[in-house]
Amino acid sequence: MTAFTQYKKPDPNIPCTAGWCLQYVRQAFNLPVKYPTATAAWNASRFKHRDQAFPAGVWLPLWFAVKGVPEGHVVLRAPDGRIYSTTALGRTTATIHPNLAHLMSIYAGAGLALTYLGWTEDVADYLVVKPVPTPQNVQAPSGKLLTVTVPVAMVRVAPAAYSAVAPGYPDGIARGAKVAAVGYVQGADPFPNDRSTDDAWIKTKSGYYIWANNVGNNLAGLKKLN
């Protein structure tokens, strides 16, 4: 599964009005007006995901068709699965549903059956999450390809845990990505007190460094560079 990072973090506790769902979600992300209804915003999105494979650790807009309501509906899904929705008449803040199933059951009970359409990376053309970039899968002639084995591997300009993040990789690279390695250096254990031997850093073809632990400590066949 592709990893995503939060590009724009919402404030779900802002005031809202029942029925004004797109306004609530848009304002939670502090975004300007673009479309008049949730249906229009969903139809216009270029970043649709018609599934429930929600990426971990991020807030997402979820979109719905509503029986008898052509404007549709949109909600905020929290990283823990709770749903923030302009559900209840008279409330001035969002109703918090424990999960998606609860939201849909409440609407169904009120005669407004929801049809889940999907989630998007944007709200009305403005990105709120974005995929974690992956490096080009190009192997150096003198090296080999290694696979990232953790959710996100940070890429550094030097073989040390607190060195600067490499240009072009502000959010690291995701699990499953291939890294072209040309060698490794030892002696800069990010966690020296844990009594492990994870003190190697992979040098990539681009000249940057990834902690070997993040690519399975796979040093076989790589040249030691120090």
C-alpha positions as CSV (number, residue, x, y, z in Angstrom):
1,M,0.0,0.0,0.0
2,T,1.2,3.5,-0.8
3,A,2.2,5.6,2.2
4,F,0.7,9.1,2.5
5,T,1.7,12.1,4.5
6,Q,-0.5,14.9,5.7
7,Y,0.0,17.9,3.4
8,K,-2.6,20.1,5.2
9,K,-3.8,19.3,8.7
10,P,-7.4,20.1,9.6
11,D,-9.0,21.5,12.7
12,P,-12.1,19.3,13.2
13,N,-13.3,21.3,16.1
14,I,-14.4,24.5,14.2
15,P,-18.0,25.7,14.3
16,C,-20.3,24.2,11.6
17,T,-23.9,24.0,10.6
18,A,-25.9,20.8,9.9
19,G,-26.2,20.2,6.2
20,W,-23.3,22.5,5.2
21,C,-20.8,19.6,5.0
22,L,-18.5,20.8,2.2
23,Q,-18.2,24.2,4.0
24,Y,-17.3,22.5,7.2
25,V,-14.6,20.2,5.7
26,R,-13.2,23.0,3.5
27,Q,-13.0,25.4,6.5
28,A,-11.5,22.6,8.7
29,F,-8.6,22.5,6.2
30,N,-8.7,26.4,5.9
31,L,-9.3,26.3,2.2
32,P,-11.2,28.8,0.0
33,V,-14.5,28.2,-1.8
34,K,-14.3,26.4,-5.1
35,Y,-17.4,24.2,-5.6
36,P,-21.0,24.6,-4.4
37,T,-21.7,21.0,-3.2
38,A,-20.0,17.9,-2.1
39,T,-21.2,16.1,-5.2
40,A,-19.5,18.8,-7.4
41,A,-16.2,18.6,-5.5
42,W,-16.2,14.8,-5.7
43,N,-16.9,14.8,-9.4
44,A,-14.1,17.3,-10.0
45,S,-11.4,15.6,-8.0
46,R,-8.5,14.1,-9.9
47,F,-7.3,12.1,-6.9
48,K,-10.2,9.7,-6.2
49,H,-9.7,6.4,-4.4
50,R,-12.9,4.2,-4.7
51,D,-12.0,1.9,-1.8
52,Q,-11.7,1.8,2.0
53,A,-7.9,1.1,2.1
54,F,-7.4,4.3,4.1
55,P,-3.7,5.2,4.5
56,A,-2.5,5.3,8.1
57,G,-1.8,8.4,10.1
58,V,-3.7,11.0,8.1
59,W,-7.0,12.9,8.0
60,L,-9.0,12.2,4.9
61,P,-12.2,13.5,3.3
62,L,-14.7,10.7,2.6
63,W,-17.5,11.3,0.0
64,F,-21.0,10.0,-0.3
65,A,-24.1,10.1,-2.5
66,V,-27.3,10.6,-0.4
67,K,-30.7,9.2,-1.3
68,G,-32.9,12.1,-2.2
69,V,-30.1,14.7,-1.7
70,P,-28.3,15.6,-5.0
71,E,-25.8,17.7,-3.1
72,G,-24.2,14.6,-1.6
73,H,-22.2,14.5,1.6
74,V,-18.6,14.7,2.8
75,V,-17.0,14.1,6.1
76,L,-13.6,14.1,7.8
77,R,-12.1,10.7,8.8
78,A,-9.6,10.9,11.6
79,P,-6.4,8.7,11.7
80,D,-8.1,6.6,14.4
81,G,-11.1,5.9,12.3
82,R,-13.6,8.4,13.9
83,I,-15.8,10.3,11.6
84,Y,-16.5,14.1,11.9
85,S,-19.8,15.0,10.2
86,T,-22.3,17.8,10.1
87,T,-25.0,15.2,11.1
88,A,-27.1,16.7,13.8
89,L,-29.5,19.6,13.5
90,G,-28.9,22.3,16.1
91,R,-25.3,21.4,16.8
92,T,-22.6,24.0,16.3
93,T,-19.8,21.5,16.1
94,A,-19.4,18.3,14.1
95,T,-20.9,15.1,15.3
96,I,-18.2,12.5,16.1
97,H,-19.1,9.0,14.9
98,P,-17.0,6.2,16.2
99,N,-16.6,4.7,12.8
100,L,-17.9,4.7,9.2
101,A,-20.5,2.1,9.8
102,H,-22.0,4.1,12.6
103,L,-22.3,7.2,10.4
104,M,-24.0,5.2,7.7
105,S,-26.4,3.6,10.1
106,I,-27.5,7.0,11.6
107,Y,-28.2,8.4,8.2
108,A,-30.1,5.3,7.1
109,G,-32.2,5.5,10.3
110,A,-33.1,9.0,9.3
111,G,-34.2,7.9,5.8
112,L,-31.1,9.4,4.2
113,A,-29.2,6.3,3.1
114,L,-25.6,7.0,2.2
115,T,-23.7,5.4,-0.6
116,Y,-20.0,5.5,0.0
117,L,-18.1,6.8,-3.1
118,G,-14.5,6.9,-1.9
119,W,-11.8,9.1,-0.4
120,T,-9.7,11.8,-2.1
121,E,-6.3,13.3,-1.7
122,D,-7.8,16.7,-2.1
123,V,-10.7,18.9,-1.1
124,A,-12.0,20.9,-4.0
125,D,-8.7,20.8,-5.9
126,Y,-6.5,21.6,-3.0
127,L,-4.3,18.7,-1.8
128,V,-4.6,17.7,1.9
129,V,-2.6,14.5,1.7
130,K,0.1,13.4,-0.7
131,P,2.0,10.1,-1.4
132,V,5.4,9.6,0.1
133,P,7.8,9.8,-2.9
134,T,9.8,6.8,-3.9
135,P,13.3,7.0,-5.6
136,Q,13.9,5.9,-9.2
137,N,14.4,2.1,-9.3
138,V,17.7,2.3,-11.1
139,Q,20.6,0.1,-10.1
140,A,24.2,1.3,-10.0
141,P,26.5,-1.0,-12.1
142,S,28.7,-1.6,-9.1
143,G,26.0,-2.0,-6.5
144,K,22.6,-3.7,-6.0
145,L,19.0,-3.0,-5.4
146,L,17.7,-3.1,-1.8
147,T,14.1,-2.9,-0.7
148,V,12.8,-0.6,2.0
149,T,11.4,-2.8,4.8
150,V,9.9,-0.1,7.2
151,P,6.9,2.1,6.6
152,V,9.0,5.1,5.8
153,A,12.8,5.3,5.4
154,M,14.4,8.7,5.8
155,V,17.2,9.7,3.4
156,R,20.1,11.7,4.8
157,V,23.0,13.7,3.4
158,A,25.4,12.0,5.7
159,P,25.6,8.7,7.6
160,A,24.2,10.0,10.9
161,A,20.7,10.0,12.4
162,Y,20.6,13.8,12.9
163,S,22.1,14.9,9.6
164,A,20.0,16.9,7.2
165,V,17.3,15.2,5.2
166,A,18.4,14.8,1.5
167,P,17.0,17.2,-1.0
168,G,14.1,15.8,-2.9
169,Y,13.1,13.4,-0.1
170,P,11.4,15.6,2.6
171,D,9.1,12.8,3.7
172,G,11.4,9.8,3.1
173,I,10.6,6.9,0.9
174,A,7.9,4.2,1.4
175,R,8.0,0.5,2.2
176,G,8.6,-1.6,-0.8
177,A,10.6,1.0,-2.7
178,K,13.8,-0.1,-4.4
179,V,17.1,1.7,-3.4
180,A,20.2,1.5,-5.6
181,A,23.1,0.9,-3.2
182,V,26.8,1.4,-4.0
183,G,28.2,0.5,-0.6
184,Y,28.0,1.1,3.1
185,V,29.7,2.8,6.0
186,Q,29.8,1.7,9.6
187,G,30.2,3.3,13.0
188,A,27.3,5.7,13.3
189,D,24.6,3.7,15.2
190,P,21.5,5.9,15.6
191,F,20.6,4.1,18.8
192,P,24.0,3.2,20.5
193,N,22.4,2.4,23.8
194,D,20.1,-0.4,22.6
195,R,23.1,-2.9,22.4
196,S,22.3,-3.8,18.8
197,T,24.8,-3.9,15.9
198,D,22.7,-1.7,13.6
199,D,25.6,0.7,12.9
200,A,25.7,0.6,9.1
201,W,24.4,3.1,6.6
202,I,23.7,2.4,3.0
203,K,25.2,4.8,0.5
204,T,22.8,5.2,-2.5
205,K,23.7,5.8,-6.1
206,S,22.6,9.5,-5.6
207,G,25.2,9.9,-2.9
208,Y,22.8,10.0,0.1
209,Y,22.5,7.6,3.0
210,I,19.8,5.3,4.5
211,W,20.1,3.5,7.8
212,A,20.7,-0.2,6.9
213,N,18.1,-1.3,9.4
214,N,15.5,0.3,7.1
215,V,16.5,-2.0,4.2
216,G,16.7,-5.2,6.2
217,N,20.4,-4.8,7.2
218,N,21.2,-6.3,3.9
219,L,24.9,-5.7,3.4
220,A,25.8,-8.8,1.5
221,G,27.8,-8.0,-1.7
222,L,28.2,-4.3,-0.8
223,K,31.6,-2.6,-0.6
224,K,32.6,-1.2,2.8
225,L,33.4,2.4,2.3
226,N,35.2,3.2,5.5
